[in-house]
Amino acid sequence: MAIQGPIPISFDHVFPHGCYLVGEVEQVKDFTASTNGRTVYAKDKTTGELVWQVAVMDADPAVKLAQKTVAVKILSPVQPVPPPTPAGLPITPVEFEGMTVTPYVAQNTGRLAYSIRARGMRVPRNVAAPSKQTGAGKEAAA
């Protein structure tokens, strides 16, 4: 079979309506290698890079509430920095680059699930740049 390991996929296929950060970027612990007094952090088996994780909310209105929040793992030698939150928004829209999915069977449910990984994150392409206007704000058109 030609497919070996993680399957490359575009951001638009995973999150066609976009997604928003709902958590902090955290380093993933390797619970198997860690002991009581020593924490070991996970490294990607293929690249050897550190694994970071962030929770995101899928903006697709058709997604069930229980499936709205998913974890995206980011492979990076240093902690990834989220894009800034645009003015006027309470949460941060984000887009991931270099995405892959790895299907697996969830042990607790026996159902097919996916591990989502990325190489980085950025401001979404469809988010407008911050306005350069100053003062009280925009005036309404008459």
N, C-alpha and C positions, 0 to 999 in steps of 0.2 A: 504494500500500500504506500502511496506517495506521501500521505500525511503522517508526519512524525512529530510529536510534541505539540506545543501550542499552535493554534490556528490563527493566522493573521486576519484581522477584521477591521473595518473602518469604524470610526466614532459614530458616523451617521447610521450605520446598521445597528449598533448597540443602543444608542440613545437618539432616535430620529427627532425627538422633540426637545433634545438637550437635557442637561442635568445640572444640579446645584450642589455645592459643598454643604454638608450638614454636620461635619465633624472636623477634627484637627488631623493633620498628617502625623501618623505615629509609626515608629519603627516596629516591625513585626518580630515577636519573640519566637525563638525555636524552642518549643516546650519540651521536645525530646532531648535536646542537648543541654538544656539548662538544668541546674541543680539548685538545692535550697539556698546556697549563698552566692551562686554565680549565674548571672543572666547571659545567655548566648542569643544573639540576634540572627534571624534567618538570612540566608544568602540564596540567591537563585542557583539552582543546580546546574544550569547551562552556562550562565555568564559569570557566576561568582559575585555578582553585585548585591548590595544590600537590598532588602525588600521593605518597602514602606507601604502603609495602607491609609486610605481615606474613605469615609462614608459619603455617599452621594445620594441625592434623591432624584429619581427618574421623573422628568417633567411630562411624560406621556399620560394624558388624562384617562386612558383606558386601562392602565396598569392597576391591579388590585392594591389596596392599601397595604396589605401584608408584604407585598413585593416591591413597594415604592423605594425603599432604601437598600442599596447594595454597596458592597465593599469593592473598591478598585485598588489593586496592588500596583505600586510603581517601583520599577527597578532603577536604582540610582545610587552612585557612590556617596552622595550627600543628601541631606533631607530636602525634598522638593519644596519649593515655596509657592503657595497658592497665588493666583492672580488677585489683584485688588478688587474689592467689592465696589461696583459702580454706584455713583451717587444716586440716592433715591430708591435703592433696592435693599431689602433686609437680609438677603442671602446672596452668595457669590455664584454666578454662573461659571461653569468651567468646561473646557474641552480637553480631551486626552489625545495624545499622539502616540503612534507606534503601538496600537492596541493588539492584543491577542486574547483568545478565549481557549480554555481547556475544559472540555466536558468531563464530568465525573458523576458517579452515582452517590447521592447523599446518604450517609450511613443511617441517619435518624429517620429518614422518610422512604428510602429506597427509590427515590425519584431522580431523574436526570437534573443536574445542576451545572453551573458554569463558573469557573474561576476566571475573573477578568483581570488582565494585567495591562500595563502601559509603560512607555518609556519616559513620558513627561506629561505635564499639564500646562495649559495656557488659557488666555482670554479667548472665549469663543469667537469664531470668525464673524458671526452674525450680530455681535454686540456692538452697538455704536460707540465710537470714541467719546470720552467725556467732553461736554460742551465747554467752549472757551469763553462763554458769556460770563460777565460779572454783573454784580448788582442784584436787584430784587428778583430777577427771574425773567422768564419770557412773558411777553405781553400777548394777550389773546387777539386774534385777528378779528376785525369787525365785519 
